[in-house]
Amino acid sequence: MTASLATPIYPSVRQFANPDTEARIGGSVVELQELTIELNNNLERFHDLTAALKGIDLTGLEVSGSFSARFRTSDHLSRFLNGNETSLQVTLTGPIAGGSHNYKLVIELPRIIYRAWESDVTGGELLVENVEFQAIRPSSGDVVKVTLVNKVSAI
């Protein structure tokens, strides 16, 4: 039996980069330095591997995360102190995928609340605030909406 080495194929499309990113909080553009979003579907774990799987027990979907942004106004601090909600939308736009369409990833969280807020204020440095957030369910619609544009026409 003989075998030959396979030649790996790598995507020729570049990854998203910082200049491709636009972030909006409450509809206003913000300068994000860092962003994490965590989706937790809270699946129940099955420990008895001998039993037949009859279904998946679902609990509530949790969407949370954090961001670091340039401190330009006191809006985020006021939102945190007053317990006000806002929205978060992140759009990554890459190179042209075909025709007039670019590769694109859009993440929309229509309702978020801030769980924690902090900012180090020291002389001579950029003022950056760190915010932890939790998505909350809208009265109708989805908690989170993710839209992907690429060359794949169907799944």
C-alpha positions as CSV (number, residue, x, y, z in Angstrom):
1,M,0.0,0.0,0.0
2,T,1.4,3.4,-0.9
3,A,0.2,6.8,0.0
4,S,1.0,10.3,-1.2
5,L,1.0,13.5,0.7
6,A,-2.1,15.7,0.3
7,T,-1.6,19.3,-0.6
8,P,-3.6,21.5,1.7
9,I,-5.9,24.2,0.2
10,Y,-6.2,27.5,2.0
11,P,-8.9,30.1,1.4
12,S,-7.7,32.9,-0.8
13,V,-10.0,35.4,0.9
14,R,-8.4,37.5,3.6
15,Q,-9.8,37.5,7.1
16,F,-11.8,40.4,8.5
17,A,-9.5,43.2,9.8
18,N,-10.0,46.1,12.2
19,P,-10.8,48.6,9.4
20,D,-13.6,46.3,8.2
21,T,-15.5,46.8,11.5
22,E,-18.3,49.2,12.3
23,A,-19.9,49.0,15.8
24,R,-23.0,50.8,16.9
25,I,-24.3,51.1,20.4
26,G,-27.8,52.6,20.6
27,G,-27.5,53.5,16.9
28,S,-24.3,55.6,17.4
29,V,-21.0,54.6,16.0
30,V,-18.4,53.7,18.8
31,E,-14.7,53.0,18.6
32,L,-14.3,49.5,19.9
33,Q,-11.0,48.2,21.0
34,E,-12.2,44.8,22.1
35,L,-15.4,42.8,21.8
36,T,-16.5,39.3,23.0
37,I,-19.9,37.8,22.5
38,E,-20.9,34.5,24.1
39,L,-23.9,32.4,23.0
40,N,-24.8,29.7,25.6
41,N,-27.7,27.4,24.6
42,N,-27.6,25.7,28.0
43,L,-28.1,22.2,26.7
44,E,-28.6,19.6,29.4
45,R,-25.8,17.0,29.5
46,F,-26.6,13.3,29.2
47,H,-24.5,11.2,31.5
48,D,-26.0,7.8,30.7
49,L,-24.5,6.9,27.4
50,T,-26.4,3.5,27.3
51,A,-29.8,5.1,27.2
52,A,-31.4,6.0,23.9
53,L,-31.4,9.7,23.2
54,K,-35.1,10.7,23.2
55,G,-34.7,14.4,22.8
56,I,-32.7,17.4,23.9
57,D,-33.8,19.3,26.9
58,L,-33.4,23.0,26.1
59,T,-33.3,25.9,28.6
60,G,-33.1,29.6,27.8
61,L,-30.5,30.9,25.4
62,E,-28.1,33.3,27.1
63,V,-26.3,36.0,25.2
64,S,-23.6,38.0,27.0
65,G,-20.3,39.6,26.3
66,S,-18.0,42.6,26.9
67,F,-16.5,45.4,25.0
68,S,-13.8,48.0,25.5
69,A,-14.4,51.4,23.9
70,R,-12.8,54.9,23.7
71,F,-14.3,57.1,26.4
72,R,-15.8,60.1,24.4
73,T,-18.9,61.0,26.5
74,S,-20.5,59.8,29.8
75,D,-23.3,58.0,28.0
76,H,-22.2,54.5,28.8
77,L,-21.6,55.4,32.5
78,S,-25.0,57.0,32.7
79,R,-26.6,54.0,31.0
80,F,-25.0,51.6,33.6
81,L,-25.9,53.8,36.6
82,N,-29.5,54.2,35.5
83,G,-30.0,50.6,34.4
84,N,-31.1,51.7,30.9
85,E,-31.0,49.3,28.0
86,T,-29.6,49.9,24.6
87,S,-28.7,48.0,21.4
88,L,-25.5,46.6,19.9
89,Q,-24.8,46.0,16.2
90,V,-21.4,45.0,14.8
91,T,-20.8,44.8,11.1
92,L,-17.7,43.3,9.5
93,T,-17.4,44.1,5.8
94,G,-14.7,42.3,3.8
95,P,-13.6,42.2,0.2
96,I,-16.0,41.7,-2.8
97,A,-17.5,38.2,-2.8
98,G,-19.0,38.5,-6.2
99,G,-20.9,41.0,-8.3
100,S,-21.6,43.9,-6.0
101,H,-21.8,41.9,-2.8
102,N,-19.0,42.0,-0.2
103,Y,-18.3,39.3,2.3
104,K,-20.2,40.5,5.4
105,L,-21.0,39.4,8.9
106,V,-23.6,41.4,10.9
107,I,-24.4,40.7,14.6
108,E,-27.4,42.4,16.0
109,L,-28.5,42.5,19.6
110,P,-31.6,44.7,19.8
111,R,-31.7,44.9,23.6
112,I,-28.8,44.8,26.0
113,I,-28.2,46.0,29.5
114,Y,-24.9,46.7,31.1
115,R,-23.9,44.3,34.0
116,A,-20.6,46.0,34.9
117,W,-18.8,49.1,33.9
118,E,-15.3,50.3,34.7
119,S,-12.8,52.9,33.4
120,D,-9.3,53.8,34.6
121,V,-8.8,57.5,34.6
122,T,-5.1,58.4,34.7
123,G,-3.4,61.4,33.2
124,G,-1.9,61.3,29.7
125,E,-3.5,58.0,28.7
126,L,-6.5,57.1,26.5
127,L,-9.7,56.9,28.4
128,V,-11.0,53.4,27.7
129,E,-14.1,52.0,29.3
130,N,-14.8,48.3,29.8
131,V,-18.4,47.2,29.8
132,E,-20.0,43.7,30.4
133,F,-23.4,43.3,28.9
134,Q,-26.3,40.8,28.9
135,A,-28.8,40.6,26.0
136,I,-32.5,40.6,27.0
137,R,-35.4,39.2,25.1
138,P,-37.4,41.7,23.0
139,S,-41.2,41.6,23.3
140,S,-41.2,40.1,19.8
141,G,-38.5,38.7,17.5
142,D,-35.1,37.2,18.2
143,V,-32.6,37.9,21.0
144,V,-29.8,37.9,18.5
145,K,-29.7,38.0,14.8
146,V,-26.6,37.0,12.8
147,T,-26.4,37.6,9.1
148,L,-23.6,36.1,6.9
149,V,-23.0,37.1,3.3
150,N,-20.6,34.9,1.3
151,K,-20.5,32.9,-1.9
152,V,-22.6,30.0,-0.6
153,S,-26.1,30.2,-2.0
154,A,-27.7,27.6,0.3
155,I,-26.9,25.4,3.2
